[in-house]
Amino acid sequence: MKKVSIRNIFGLLAGVIFILLVVEGIYLVQVGMLVDARHKSLQITADNKALLIDTYLNEEKQKIIYISSLKEFKNVALNPNNKQTIAIAKKKIDELNSFFPGICITDNKGIVIVAKNDLPGMNYGNQKYYSLENKKIVFEPYYDTIRKNNYLAVVSPIYNNDVIKDKIIGTIVFDLDFETITGLMKVSIDNNSEEAYLIDESGLFLSGSKYIGGGNKDGILIQEAKSDGAKACLDDLKKYQKSNGDIEDHEEKIIPYLNYIGEDVFGTHTYLKTMTGCVIAEEKVAEVAKFPSVKDIIDIFKNVFYLLLNNK
């Protein structure tokens, strides 16, 4: 049998190239649609995680409002040198410890009166979260050098009158651990390419990292999320945060960057309403869209051309 003419070979080759280009065009459109869908899903993840954390912290707010109204704690704040009121408050703290660990009562200057873990007389008045000027319940992460663990302190004023709230007579604090927050931030165990985590206004982790150690070496209050994604979140936090702590409405952008361990990811962010912090959601670029390499396309053309030349 005679070989196919050169003219027919180039005609067939042109046809194959055209078909490949059409297929590649359709593929790229589908990939674009996939990437867009994954971007929307990533923003939903960030928003949902922020909602979970805000819901959890709002529940803790209600708890501290309740214990700040207990007469045992009001009495000791009003009578910080009375041994009887101190003994009664101490007993109440012990009763509540399994539900409210680490309760601490201070006077209106931040000096400890009675506490589960702190010594009387310790002065927390110089800490920004003990400022009573804004009269708000605040959350403050810290490392306890005695218990050698990280905690999120819930701090609330104690009012002489809970209805009028005209006079602050002291503060009350209890501790949250970070296990619950880390648990709420975890994504589906079936999705190994995606991660969501919480950082504070300085970029430090407030939830455990899936890439950093375990136990006390989970990155909380140690590891800084250094990436363009974290920077964008913190920059937006400064730009859009109002004086009352609320965030102005604006559209978040999903951008590609290297995450804190140097992997290519798509990332987005949102904010907490209950405390200053950013929720960041990321997904590995390689898992979102796997484009064919130049080598793959060249190999396809080489194989087709070889078959045409040797067709008999």
C-alpha positions as semicolon CSV with decimal commas, in nm:
position;residue;x (nm);y (nm);z (nm)
1;M;0,000;0,000;0,000
2;K;0,129;0,344;-0,082
3;K;0,198;0,603;0,182
4;V;-0,032;0,891;0,245
5;S;0,073;1,203;0,052
6;I;0,245;1,491;0,226
7;R;-0,055;1,711;0,145
8;N;-0,292;1,470;0,316
9;I;-0,056;1,440;0,612
10;F;-0,055;1,816;0,667
11;G;-0,431;1,827;0,615
12;L;-0,485;1,560;0,876
13;L;-0,234;1,723;1,107
14;A;-0,412;2,059;1,075
15;G;-0,739;1,886;1,156
16;V;-0,591;1,719;1,462
17;I;-0,442;2,049;1,580
18;F;-0,779;2,221;1,535
19;I;-0,957;1,950;1,733
20;L;-0,696;1,966;2,009
21;L;-0,730;2,343;2,031
22;V;-1,109;2,316;2,054
23;V;-1,081;2,048;2,322
24;E;-0,822;2,254;2,509
25;G;-1,048;2,561;2,487
26;I;-1,343;2,368;2,628
27;Y;-1,117;2,227;2,899
28;L;-0,992;2,571;2,999
29;V;-1,349;2,702;3,019
30;Q;-1,444;2,409;3,242
31;V;-1,136;2,465;3,458
32;G;-1,228;2,832;3,489
33;M;-1,578;2,736;3,603
34;L;-1,429;2,488;3,850
35;V;-1,189;2,747;3,991
36;D;-1,471;2,999;4,029
37;A;-1,684;2,740;4,210
38;R;-1,396;2,650;4,441
39;H;-1,334;3,019;4,513
40;K;-1,697;3,067;4,616
41;S;-1,680;2,754;4,829
42;L;-1,364;2,882;4,997
43;Q;-1,532;3,211;5,092
44;I;-1,828;3,017;5,231
45;T;-1,584;2,813;5,441
46;A;-1,425;3,128;5,584
47;D;-1,764;3,288;5,659
48;N;-1,902;2,973;5,819
49;K;-1,596;2,927;6,041
50;A;-1,620;3,289;6,157
51;L;-1,988;3,235;6,238
52;L;-1,905;2,923;6,442
53;I;-1,639;3,105;6,645
54;D;-1,861;3,410;6,699
55;T;-2,147;3,188;6,814
56;Y;-1,920;3,007;7,058
57;L;-1,775;3,329;7,200
58;N;-2,118;3,489;7,231
59;E;-2,225;3,191;7,441
60;E;-1,925;3,252;7,667
61;K;-2,028;3,618;7,691
62;Q;-2,365;3,514;7,828
63;K;-2,193;3,291;8,082
64;I;-1,970;3,566;8,217
65;I;-2,265;3,806;8,234
66;Y;-2,433;3,549;8,457
67;I;-2,142;3,491;8,695
68;S;-2,059;3,861;8,714
69;S;-2,406;3,914;8,863
70;L;-2,361;3,660;9,146
71;K;-2,388;3,821;9,489
72;E;-2,080;3,635;9,620
73;F;-1,864;3,810;9,362
74;K;-2,031;4,149;9,393
75;N;-1,984;4,143;9,770
76;V;-1,616;4,060;9,750
77;A;-1,561;4,337;9,490
78;L;-1,735;4,584;9,721
79;N;-1,550;4,456;10,029
80;P;-1,204;4,347;9,902
81;N;-1,049;4,340;10,251
82;N;-1,326;4,147;10,425
83;K;-1,205;3,794;10,510
84;Q;-1,558;3,656;10,526
85;T;-1,661;3,778;10,181
86;I;-1,329;3,651;10,040
87;A;-1,390;3,305;10,190
88;I;-1,743;3,293;10,048
89;A;-1,620;3,403;9,705
90;K;-1,341;3,144;9,716
91;K;-1,593;2,868;9,791
92;K;-1,811;2,981;9,501
93;I;-1,513;2,982;9,266
94;D;-1,435;2,622;9,365
95;E;-1,797;2,521;9,301
96;L;-1,795;2,674;8,955
97;N;-1,444;2,569;8,852
98;S;-1,549;2,272;8,639
99;F;-1,775;2,503;8,434
100;F;-1,574;2,824;8,455
101;P;-1,205;2,739;8,498
102;G;-0,960;2,996;8,628
103;I;-1,207;3,247;8,775
104;C;-1,036;3,562;8,902
105;I;-1,195;3,861;9,078
106;T;-1,015;4,196;9,083
107;D;-1,106;4,535;9,222
108;N;-1,175;4,828;8,989
109;K;-0,801;4,893;8,958
110;G;-0,717;4,543;8,836
111;I;-0,568;4,413;9,163
112;V;-0,656;4,049;9,238
113;I;-0,884;3,999;9,539
114;V;-0,952;3,627;9,510
115;A;-0,880;3,376;9,233
116;K;-0,841;3,011;9,151
117;N;-0,492;3,038;9,007
118;D;-0,366;3,391;9,076
119;L;-0,230;3,520;9,405
120;P;-0,414;3,802;9,588
121;G;-0,247;4,136;9,532
122;M;-0,131;4,065;9,176
123;N;-0,181;4,376;8,966
124;Y;-0,335;4,339;8,619
125;G;-0,433;4,704;8,597
126;N;-0,162;4,779;8,342
127;Q;-0,301;4,522;8,096
128;K;-0,502;4,675;7,813
129;Y;-0,782;4,422;7,849
130;Y;-0,835;4,527;8,213
131;S;-0,915;4,880;8,103
132;L;-1,266;4,959;8,220
133;E;-1,309;5,262;7,997
134;N;-1,504;5,087;7,723
135;K;-1,709;4,878;7,970
136;K;-1,711;4,585;7,728
137;I;-1,660;4,213;7,763
138;V;-1,330;4,133;7,593
139;F;-1,136;3,822;7,495
140;E;-0,761;3,821;7,544
141;P;-0,521;3,536;7,456
142;Y;-0,232;3,475;7,693
143;Y;0,022;3,215;7,803
144;D;0,003;3,109;8,168
145;T;0,357;3,060;8,298
146;I;0,237;2,863;8,603
147;R;0,005;2,621;8,423
148;K;0,229;2,629;8,114
149;N;-0,056;2,647;7,871
150;N;-0,233;2,892;7,640
151;Y;-0,570;3,037;7,734
152;L;-0,825;3,282;7,606
153;A;-0,930;3,504;7,896
154;V;-1,292;3,625;7,905
155;V;-1,293;3,956;8,092
156;S;-1,603;4,143;8,209
157;P;-1,676;4,438;8,437
158;I;-1,866;4,373;8,761
159;Y;-2,134;4,636;8,810
160;N;-2,277;4,752;9,139
161;N;-2,617;4,754;8,967
162;D;-2,665;4,522;8,669
163;V;-2,973;4,708;8,549
164;I;-2,841;5,062;8,553
165;K;-2,473;4,967;8,504
166;D;-2,364;5,301;8,642
167;K;-2,069;5,195;8,855
168;I;-1,797;4,937;8,793
169;I;-1,675;4,783;9,118
170;G;-1,434;4,526;8,976
171;T;-1,368;4,274;8,704
172;I;-1,423;3,901;8,666
173;V;-1,227;3,669;8,441
174;F;-1,240;3,304;8,346
175;D;-1,039;3,100;8,098
176;L;-1,117;2,922;7,774
177;D;-0,876;2,673;7,623
178;F;-0,799;2,675;7,252
179;E;-0,903;2,315;7,184
180;T;-1,263;2,413;7,116
181;I;-1,160;2,691;6,878
182;T;-0,919;2,460;6,695
183;G;-1,194;2,199;6,665
184;L;-1,439;2,451;6,521
185;M;-1,183;2,565;6,264
186;K;-1,112;2,219;6,125
187;V;-1,242;2,145;5,776
188;S;-1,375;1,810;5,661
189;I;-1,134;1,522;5,719
190;D;-1,195;1,422;5,357
191;N;-1,054;1,753;5,231
192;N;-0,677;1,738;5,275
193;S;-0,613;2,031;5,041
194;E;-0,803;2,293;5,242
195;E;-0,727;2,464;5,573
196;A;-0,901;2,728;5,783
197;Y;-0,735;2,901;6,077
198;L;-0,772;3,199;6,306
199;I;-0,512;3,470;6,365
200;D;-0,506;3,772;6,594
201;E;-0,436;4,132;6,494
202;S;-0,060;4,069;6,501
203;G;-0,082;3,758;6,280
204;L;-0,030;3,495;6,553
205;F;-0,228;3,172;6,533
206;L;-0,530;3,145;6,764
207;S;-0,618;2,799;6,636
208;G;-0,399;2,498;6,578
209;S;-0,221;2,454;6,247
210;K;-0,256;2,128;6,054
211;Y;0,110;2,155;5,953
212;I;0,276;2,243;6,282
213;G;0,356;1,975;6,538
214;G;0,103;1,879;6,805
215;G;0,012;1,942;7,167
216;N;0,166;2,267;7,286
217;K;0,355;2,296;6,957
218;D;0,046;2,361;6,746
219;G;0,146;2,716;6,658
220;I;-0,097;2,894;6,892
221;L;0,054;3,223;7,019
222;I;0,390;3,108;6,878
223;Q;0,368;3,082;6,499
224;E;0,301;3,389;6,289
225;A;0,108;3,338;5,967
226;K;0,350;3,514;5,733
227;S;0,190;3,525;5,388
228;D;0,031;3,770;5,145
229;G;-0,306;3,629;5,248
230;A;-0,254;3,706;5,616
231;K;-0,117;4,051;5,526
232;A;-0,421;4,127;5,310
233;C;-0,651;4,027;5,594
234;L;-0,473;4,237;5,856
235;D;-0,447;4,534;5,618
236;D;-0,821;4,515;5,551
237;L;-0,883;4,485;5,925
238;K;-0,707;4,819;5,981
239;K;-0,872;4,975;5,679
240;Y;-1,233;4,870;5,737
241;Q;-1,260;4,835;6,116
242;K;-1,473;5,107;6,274
243;S;-1,407;5,265;6,612
244;N;-1,674;5,046;6,773
245;G;-1,507;4,730;6,642
246;D;-1,750;4,661;6,356
247;I;-1,623;4,600;6,002
248;E;-1,742;4,808;5,707
249;D;-1,902;4,611;5,425
250;H;-1,663;4,538;5,140
251;E;-1,592;4,262;4,893
252;E;-1,325;4,010;4,984
253;K;-1,080;3,898;4,715
254;I;-0,954;3,546;4,660
255;I;-0,588;3,560;4,566
256;P;-0,307;3,313;4,493
257;Y;-0,002;3,326;4,719
258;L;0,245;3,116;4,917
259;N;0,103;3,016;5,254
260;Y;0,298;3,019;5,582
261;I;0,482;2,696;5,492
262;G;0,559;2,800;5,134
263;E;0,287;2,612;4,944
264;D;0,093;2,761;4,651
265;V;-0,263;2,826;4,765
266;F;-0,574;3,024;4,685
267;G;-0,684;3,214;4,995
268;T;-0,954;3,439;5,130
269;H;-1,051;3,581;5,469
270;T;-1,325;3,722;5,688
271;Y;-1,346;3,869;6,037
272;L;-1,480;3,794;6,382
273;K;-1,742;4,019;6,535
274;T;-1,681;3,919;6,896
275;M;-1,307;3,993;6,906
276;T;-1,034;4,132;6,683
277;G;-0,916;3,856;6,455
278;C;-0,914;3,714;6,103
279;V;-1,038;3,380;5,977
280;I;-0,834;3,266;5,677
281;A;-0,937;2,984;5,445
282;E;-0,690;2,839;5,194
283;E;-0,679;2,561;4,938
284;K;-0,382;2,422;4,751
285;V;-0,363;2,550;4,393
286;A;-0,265;2,207;4,263
287;E;-0,590;2,059;4,391
288;V;-0,817;2,331;4,255
289;A;-0,713;2,300;3,890
290;K;-0,462;2,068;3,730
291;F;-0,364;2,222;3,396
292;P;-0,188;2,006;3,135
293;S;0,183;2,084;3,114
294;V;0,355;2,206;2,797
295;K;0,544;1,876;2,784
296;D;0,214;1,682;2,784
297;I;0,081;1,882;2,489
298;I;0,409;1,847;2,291
299;D;0,408;1,471;2,352
300;I;0,054;1,449;2,212
301;F;0,156;1,631;1,894
302;K;0,470;1,414;1,853
303;N;0,271;1,092;1,886
304;V;0,003;1,203;1,637
305;F;0,267;1,321;1,386
306;Y;0,455;0,990;1,417
307;L;0,140;0,787;1,352
308;L;0,051;0,992;1,044
309;L;0,398;0,960;0,891
310;N;0,399;0,584;0,938
311;N;0,043;0,523;0,821
312;K;0,036;0,287;0,524
